[in-house]
């Protein structure tokens, strides 16, 4: 086991990770579960989320998959409710899902609005939904990950 996982523990903590079907989100979900957290693996791709849950369970961790299009307020609300129903609480939210597009001056306004929904509004709204749950348990952590993809 890696040294950080022997000293950095999340036993008893419950986390939601968006965009956890692949890449950084997947690795965060696996690392958190390996460190003792129970996790909700959320992704727009249900098969990918289920695959990550299977990996976590094979490692002895506790995880649940929840398909979510984070640009939908209804699906974000359903994700928050799902997490509380499965985990009992939320201590950690990792806003990881997101995406880019063409250079801003080449982007049609409809695409720009969608990018804002995906990369700004979704993070804010999901944070609004889980913050009261965190407050009930004495606080929590909200981590938002963004990308430098626009800097290419």
Secondary structure as UniProt FT lines:
FT   HELIX           3..7
FT   TURN            11..12
FT   STRAND          14..17
FT   TURN            18..21
FT   HELIX           23..34
FT   TURN            35..36
FT   STRAND          38..43
FT   HELIX           46..58
FT   TURN            59..60
FT   STRAND          62..67
FT   TURN            70..71
FT   HELIX           73..87
FT   STRAND          92..95
FT   HELIX           104..106
FT   HELIX           109..116
FT   HELIX           117..121
FT   HELIX           122..136
FT   TURN            137..138
FT   STRAND          141..144
FT   HELIX           149..151
//
